[in-house]
């Protein structure tokens, strides 16, 4: 891939700065950082004079932004996260050379941005688990946790699905470490789903309108359904939504102020992939 070291440098610098703001600026990443990464990726692709690469990377970035926007509207990730994934699609139209990766993929090669999305998601599960498992266990011991029937059913369904996956794919995963990692991820996911309501409630703060930041996520299920329907409220507090919230006349709003930062997991995923290569290589090579 042409300009590979420059692409890596741009991605690393952009992600480091974005991580700082995500951690220490209330998850508010300046849009100039993401625009710089997107612009740099696009210009580097133009500089290759490879029409097929330019078209492929641009299409990949547009698809990432389209799918990412749908997830963003649900409040699962931030707008900066979507733009960063689009930038990664432009910066790395093919998988860069990795320090410890096998010489060639055994079956096929994931798009780099897809691998980053998968690994960052898995890392976030570990991160959230590390933060909330001790809290949930402590609250369980104090009798403060109430299980939700829907969450319990979802957790049970995931357990059955996990056992089915292990039964089908287990023989094709030669490394026991790969099976152990898969099992740990699934167990953490089951735990988080089982206690989803309790964990979510611990992230919510009732704050006045003046303390709602741009792109905060509002817990609409805690508001009067008639009020939500009347003003067609959405979860993500964009400028339009902030105007709607102001019109409701409510003194306080339930906002997910305790949502963990996600950009650090994207940074860590990129670093791990640059060192170890595609995760499918590690599972099947």
C-alpha positions, 0 to 999 in steps of 0.5 A, a space after each residue: 500500500 502506497 504511503 503506508 508509514 504516512 497513513 499510519 502516522 496520520 491515524 496514530 496522531 489523530 487517534 491519540 488527540 481524539 482519545 485525549 478529548 474523548 477521555 478528558 473533554 466529556 466525550 466531545 471530540 473536536 470535529 476538526 480532528 476527524 475532518 483532518 483524518 478524513 481529508 488526509 486519507 482522501 488526499 493520500 488516495 488521490 496521490 496514488 493515481 489509482 482510480 480503482 483504489 480511490 473509488 473503493 476507499 471512497 465507497 467504503 467510507 460512504 458505506 461506513 458513514 451510512 451504517 454508522 449514522 444509523 447506529 449513531 441515531 440510536 445513541 450507541 456511538 458518537 458522531 465522532 466515532 462514525 467519522 473516525 471509522 470513515 477516516 480509517 476506511 480512507 486511510 487504510 483501503 487495504 490491510 497494512 503490513 503487520 509486525 507479527 502477522 502471518 505472511 498471508 491470510 488463510 481464507 480471505 482478508 477483512 477490510 481493515 476498518 471492519 476488523 477495527 470495528 470488531 476488535 474495538 467492540 470486543 475491547 469495549 466489552 472487556 472495558 465495560 465488564 472491568 468497570 461494572 462487574 465489581 459494581 454489580 456484584 457489590 449491589 447484588 450483595 446489598 440486594 439492590 439489583 432487580 432482574 428484568 424478565 426481558 433481559 433474563 430471556 435475552 441473556 438465556 437466548 445468547 447463552 444458547 446461541 453461544 453454545 451453538 457457535 462453539 459446537 459448530 465452530 469449535 473444531 475449526 478453531 485450532 488454538 485453545 486460546 482462541 476458544 477461551 477468548 471467544 468464551 470469555 467475550 460471550 460470558 461478558 456479553 451475557 453478564 452485561 445483557 442480564 444486568 443491562 437495566 441496572 448498568 444503564 441506570 447507573 450511567 444516568 443523571 437527572 440534569 437541568 437543560 443547561 447541563 445537557 451537552 451536544 450529542 448527549 444521549 437522553 433516556 427517553 424511556 424515563 420520560 412521559 411517553 406522551 411528551 416524547 410522542 408530542 415533540 417527537 424526541 430522539 435519543 441523541 441531543 443534536 441541536 434540533 433535539 435540544 430545541 425540542 427538549 427546551 420546549 418541553 418545559 421540564 426542569 430536569 432530564 435523564 441523561 447518560 452522563 456516565 457512558 464510557 469513552 469509545 475512541 480509546 478502544 478504537 486506538 487500541 484496536 488499531 495498534 493491536 491490528 498493526 502488531 498482530 494482524 487480522 484477528 481471523 488470521 489468529 483464529 484460523 491460520 
